[in-house]
């Protein structure tokens, strides 16, 4: 993890050059015991601030995804020789997550780091993490055994490109329905929800 923490410190220095002070919120009462505190500390070290109740950005979730990968693999991250292809994001942690295949850009040259992330997009990124941790994972075979999303009132609105990933993450227990019996695939995910997902992910035996 030493190389990972070195990358974090680099990101912190980049953030601090132009950072302004923001009020840091506390997580909601219901979320306190469910959050991965190590992931929260990692995100705070990388960004300089956490607002638990706001929608998580693509940049922030890329950092959380990198944390999940590093913690689940139990190994130091390899030296990344990939060049930064993005003109709108120079965060080395995002570039590392990209180089590992955990996240992708919205185009060949843009990452759109400040955009919010939907729950179905997070399922796709979590699937990429699983595929990197388990190289033999064959989604073509796995999806044949995954249950349908009929238990959710809005299971039919999951985007076609995300259906298998949403099914997998629901089956693994990383994504759960709302009190209204919905999966809310197009809704944004908050920072605290992403940190809860991180804790669930690290309890799954990849």
N, C-alpha and C positions, 0 to 999 in steps of 0.2 A: 504493500500500500504506500510505500515511500514515494514512488514515482507519481502516484495519484495525488498525494498530498502536495507534492512539489507543483503539480499542475494547478491545484487549488490555490496555492499561494500566488502563483503567477496571475491567475484570474482575479484574485483579490486586489492585487496591485493595479491591474487594469481598471477595475471597478472604482477603486479609491481615487483615481486621478480626476474623475469627473463626478463623483458621487455627491448627492445632496442628502440631507437628513430626512428620514421618513419615520413616522411613528410606527413602531413595531406592534402589531396586534398580538393578542394571545389566542391560542386555539379555542374553539368552542368547547364548552364543558363536556359535551358528549364525546368529543374527539380526543381529549387529553390522554386517556389511557390506551388509545388505539394507534397513536402516532409512533412511527419509528424515530426515536429521538436522535439516533446517530445520523439518520438521513437528514433530519432537520438541521443538525449541527453542520453537516457537510454542505447543505444548501446555503445556510447562513454564511459559512466561511467563503463560499464561492461568490455570493451575490452581495454580501454585506448587509442584508436586510431580509426579513421574512414578514409577509402579510398573510397570515394563515387563511383568512376567509375570502381573499380575492381569487379570481380565476388564475390558474397557473399558466404561465407562458410557455411557448415552445422551448425557449432557452432554458427556463427553469426545469422543465420536465426532462430535457436532455441531460441535465446535471443529475437529476434523480435517477434516470435510467442508467447513467454511468455508475452511480453509487450501487444500485441493485446488482449490476453486472459484476463489479469488483468484489462486493461483499459475498455474492453467491458463488463466485468462482474461487475465492480464497487465494487468488494469485495476484502478483503485481501486474499491472497493465504493461503490455509490450511497448517498446519505443515506437512512437507513431511517426512514420516517414511521410504520411499523406500530407499534401499541401492543402491549405485552406481554400476551398473553391468558392466561398461565399464573400460577396462584396458588402453584405449588410450585417455581418457578425464575425468578430475576431476573437471570440471566447475560445481559448485552447481546450476547455473541457467539452464544448460543443463539437469542435473539430475532432477530438478524440472519439467521442460517441459516434460521430459520422464515420470515422475511419474504421471503427469496430463493427459497423453495420447496424447500430442500434437505432439511429435516426437518419432521416433523409431530408434534403432540402425541398422547398416548394417548387424550385426550378434548378437548373444546373448551377446557377450563380447566386441564388437567394435562399436564405433560411427562414426569413420572416420571424426573427426571434421574439418579438413582442406580441405576436398573435396568440390568442387563447387556444387551448387544446380541448377538443371534445372527448367524451368518454370512449367513443368508438375508436378515435385516433390513438388514444392511450392503449387500448386493447391491441392494436396493430403493433405499436412499439414494444409492448410487453411480449408479444409473440416473437418479435425479432430477437429480444433478449434470450428467450427460451431456445430459439434456433441456434444462437451462438453458443449457449451453454451446453446444448445437447445436439451436436452436429448430425447425429443420426435421426433426429426428429423429422419424420415425414408427415407433413401436414395433409398430404393426399390420403394417407392411411388413417391418420388421427381423426380427421373430420368425419369420416364414415361412422365413427362411434360416438360422436358428440350429440347430445340431445338438442332438439329444436328449441327455439326461443318462445314457444307458444305460451309458456307460463307468464310471460310479461305482456301487458296490455298493448305495449308499443313495440313488441319484438319484430313486427313486420316492417318497421321503418328504418331498421339498421341498413346502412349502405351495403350494396352487394360486395364491394371490395373489403368490407370489414366483418362480414357475417361470420366467417370461420374463426376469426380472432376473437370476436365477442363471445361466441359459443365456448371457445377454449377457456377464456378467462372467467366466464361464469361457472363452467364446470370445475375449474381449479379453485374457485372461491375468491379470486382476486377482485372481481367485480360483482356487486350485489344489487338487487333491485331496491327501489325506493319504497317508502311507506304506502305509496299509491299503487304498488304492484307494477311499476314501470322500470325499464332498464335505462331510459333517458339517454339514448346513444348520441344524440345531437347536442345534448347539454354540455356546458363547460364544466371542467373539473377544477375544484378549488385546490389551493396549495395543501391544506390539511387533508383533503381526500387523497391527494397523490402520495402524501407521506404515510397515510394509512395503507394504501395499496402497496407501498414499498415494504412495510412490515409484513403484510400478508404474503408478498412474493418471496420473502426470505424464509418463510415457514413452509414453502412448497419445495418438495424434493425434485429438483430438475433432473 
